[in-house]
Amino acid sequence: MTGMKEKDYIESLIARYLNGICLPEEQQELKLWIEESPENRNEYLSIKDIWDSSRSQADRAEGQLVIFYKNQLEKTKKARILWVRYSSAVAAIFAIGLVISLLIPQEKSSRHQNMQVFSVPLGSRSKVLLADGTLVNLNSGSELKYSSDFSDNNRVVSLSGEAFFQVKSDSLYPFVVKTANFDVKVSGTKFNVCTYDENSYSSTTLAEGKIELKIEGSNQNFVIKPGEKFELDRKTRKYSLESADIESEIAWKDGEFIFRNIPFPELVKRLERWYDVKLNYSDKGLQSYAYTGRFKNQETIWQVLDALRLTSPIDYRKMTFREFTLIYKPLN
């Protein structure tokens, strides 16, 4: 395919994907196209931006036509409008702004390590149902690995990034989550683990049940109770175990962002991961600023930045495609 036919076909693939009606082979084809070049990736993200911002409650009714157009940056060109019909089930899936799985995470098998790998790109979220009945919510930029012989009596996984685990109870065969900094062992419970490579810390927060934690390379073991959060400073190896705000810690899995006095640098990291954007800032006033606020995932990065501008001493300026500069403007 070349020229306009190829563009029409790719736009049709994107439309089918955003409406949740892509076949697995079509999802893989679109994934490969996006990865071919930065231009292809920008094309997809540009369409997705307008998809996110154009949806409203009225758009989610069964049988309603979904309208979105491509390339908002080219103001002088007439946008092409794509119409796709979608069902109420699909509408429910896409009732949030972040696509759940940017091209559903591909299961990959490594012959050398005999491992199964689920990777979630930036700007996306996904769910994985394991063979033992455990449900794992994976956050943006996360990766879950486990042996191909994972089963009811061999329940060990490795995580980088962030995940919320709802572990099927089995006292005979514990479920183990391995990270670069600590291992978590449970029999059946609900808990969150956050261990992004770029973070200065790794943490786990317990919503229900009980978990045992062992720090890597040491004999230190901890029993964590419901409502507690364990946090380890990777550089100093110092740790804390204290009461946690469970709602804000795990809200991401249900399509919400809840921040309560979050340090601004941490807020920036999260927004960059969730929306796959670059947020630059240099003002020292922002370094020490703590933000409190609440967003729904159905809001686009533009809406989030506008909300920050209205409710905090922050302004923004767009620099390039999906790159912004944040500016400190103390409120009068």
N, C-alpha and C positions, 0 to 999 in steps of 0.2 A: 504494500500500500504506500502511496506517495501523495504529497500535496494535500488538497482539501479532503480527499477521501480518508486519508490517514488521520487528519485532524478530527474529522467527523466521528471516526471510529473511536479515537481516544476519548473525545468528549462524551461519547455514548457510554464508554466503559466507566468513566468517572461518575456520570449521572447514575448508572446502574449501581455502582459501588456505594455512593452516598445515600441511595435509596434502599440499600441492603439486599439487592436482588442479584448480585454478581455470583456466578458459579465459582467454585474453588479455582478452576483453571484460569478464569478471567481475572480473579484477584491476583493470582501469581503473575499473569501477563502485565497487569497494571503496575504491580510492584516493580517488575523489571524495567518497565518504561520510565517510571519515576526515578529510578536509580541510574539511568543512563546518563543524565546530565543535570546540572543545576537549573538549566532553563526548563526542563520537564518538571522538576520538583517545584519550581516557582509557579509554573502553570497550574499544577494540581492545587497548591496552597492558595493561589489567588481565587480559584473557583470555590474552594472550601470556605474561604473567608466570607464570601458573599452568601454562600449557602447558610453558614452559621448566622449571619446578621439579618438575613431576610425571613427567617422562620419565626412564626408566632403561634399562639395557641390555635388560631383559626386554621393555620397550615397543617395541623396534625389530624384533622378529621379524615376518616376513611374516604378514599376516592377523590380527595382534593388534589388539584394539580399543584406540584411544587415548581416554583420558578426560581431559577438562579442564572446568572450570566457570567461570562468569563472576563478576565483581565481588566480589573478596575483601574489599573494604572494607565491604560491607554485611553485617555478621556476623549481623544479625537476620533476614535474608531467606534463604529456602531456595535454595541454588544450583541452577541448572539444569544438568544434565549432558548434554554433547553427545558422541555416539559417532560416530566416523568410522573406516571401514576404510581402511587404506593399504598400499601395496606395499613390497617390500624396497628397490626403487629409490628411492622417496620417503623411506623410513627412512634411507637412506644420506645423502641430501641434508640431512635435518634432524637429523643426529647431532650437531650443534653447537647451542649455546644461542642464539646470535644468528641470526635468520632471514637466510638469504642472499638479500638483496634484499627490503627492505620494499616489497612490491608491485613486482616486477621493474622495474628502472629503465626509464622510458619514453623511447623515442627521439623527440626533438622536432626539427623542422626550422624554422629561422628564415628567413623569406623575405628579410629584409634582409641577413643575413650569410651565408645559404646554408650553415648549419652544422648538424651533427648533434650532439646533446647527450645524454649519459648522466649522470643525477644519482642518487646513492645517499643516501637519508635517514639521519639519525642512527639508531644502533642496528642498522645493517644492513651487509651486504657484498654485492658482486656481481662477476661476471666478464663481460668483453666480448671477443668474438673478432672482430678486425678483418679487413677484406677481404684483407689481405696475409698472413694466417695468424698474426699477432701476437696473443698472449693477454695481456689486461690484467686483473689483480685489483684491484678498486677497494675501498678501505676506507670506513668509515662517514663520512658527510658530505663525500664527494668528488664532483667533477664532471670528466668527460672530454669535450672538444670536438674535432671535426675537420671538415674540409670535406666536403661531400657528394660531392666527386669524389676522395676518398681512394682510393688504389689502390696497386698494386705499385710504381709509379714516382712516387707522390706521397704520401710517408709522413710527414706532419706532424700532431701532435696537441697540444692544450693541456690542462694539468692544474691544478686547484686541489684541495687535499686530499692524499691519499696513494694511491699505486698501485705495484704490482709488475708490471714489464713482462718478458715472455718474447718477445723480438723475433725474428721469422723472419729468418735471415741473408740479406743481399743487399748485396754490396760496391759495386754500381753505384748503388743508390738508398738512401742512409742513412735511418734512422728518427730523427726529431727530436721531442723532448718540450719544449714551451715552457712555462715557468712565469713568474710575475711577477718572479722574481729571477735566473733563469739558464735557459739552453737546454742540453739534453743531446742529443748526436748519437752514434748508434751504427750499426753495420752489422748486428749480430746478437749479442745477449747477454741476460743476466738481471740486472736491477737494480731498486732501490727508490727512489722519489722521495717525499719528504714536504714539503709546502708548504701547510699550512693557514693561512688568513688570520689566525687568532687567535694563531698561534705567533710567537715572536720570531725564529725562524730558519727557514731552508729547507735541506734536505739531500738528498743522494743517496748510496746505498750500493751498491757493485758486488759481485754474487755470482759472476758468471762473465763472461769476455770482457774487453772494453776499452770505455771510454766517453770522449768528449771533452766538456768543459763550458766554456761561455762565460758570464761574468757579464754580466747585462743592463746596458747603458749604459757598458761599459768594453771595453778591448782585452785583458782578462785571459782567458787560455785555459788549461785544465788537462787533463791526461791522467790518468784514474783507473784504477788497477789492481785486480784481484780482491782482495777482503778490505779495501778502503779505503772510508772514508766522508768525503765532502766536506760541510762545514757552513758556512753563511753567516749571520752576524748581520745581520738586516735593517736595524737602526738604525745600527750602527757601520760596517757594510760589511766588518767583519773576517771572515776565514775560517780554517778549519782543514782539514787533510787528513791523516788518520791511520788507523791500523788499527782495524777495526770488529769487533764481535761480531755476525757475520752471522746466527747463529741467532736471537738476540733481536731483531735489526732486522727480519727478515722473517717471524717466527713467526706474526704476525697473519693472514697469507694462508692458513695451514693450520689456523686455529682455535685458536691458542694465544697466551697473553700471557706473555712471559718478560721479567722486569725484573731488572736487575742494577745496584744502586745508582742507581736512577732518582730524581731530585729529586721530592719529594712534589708540588709544584705541577704538574709534568709528568704524574705519575701520575694526578692528579685530572682533568686535561684529557682524558687518554685514556679513563678510565673514563666520563666524562660523554659523550664522543662514542660510545663503543662500546655503552653501555647507554641512551643518550638520557635521562639523569637530571641533576639539579642537585645538586652536592655542595658545601656551604658549610663554611668553616672560617676561623678568625681567629687561632688560637693561634700565636705566633711559633715555638714548638717544632716545629710541623709545617712551617713555611716552610723550615727548615734540615734536615729529616729526609730521608734517602735510603732507599728501599725496595728489597728484593730478594725476589723470589717468582715463582711460576709458577702460571698458571691455565689451564684449558681453557674454550673458549667455551661448553661445555654448562652451565657454572655460571651461575646468575642473579646479578643485582646483589646480592641478599640473601646468597647464598653467598659472593660475593667479599668483601662487607663483614664477614661473620662470620669469614672467614679472616683478614682484616686485624686484627680484634679479638683473635684468638687468637695471632697470630704477631708482632704489632707493637704499639707504644704508641698504638694508635688504637681509639677506641670510636665508636659512631655512634648517632644518634637520628633517627627518621623525623619529618619536619615536616609535609609535605603529600604528595599523590600524586606519587611519583617525585622527591621532594626530601628530602635528608638533611643533617644537620649532623654533621660529623666533629669528634671531641673528642680532644685530646692527653692521654694518660694514660701517663706514663713507667712502664716495667716495673720492678718491684721487684727 
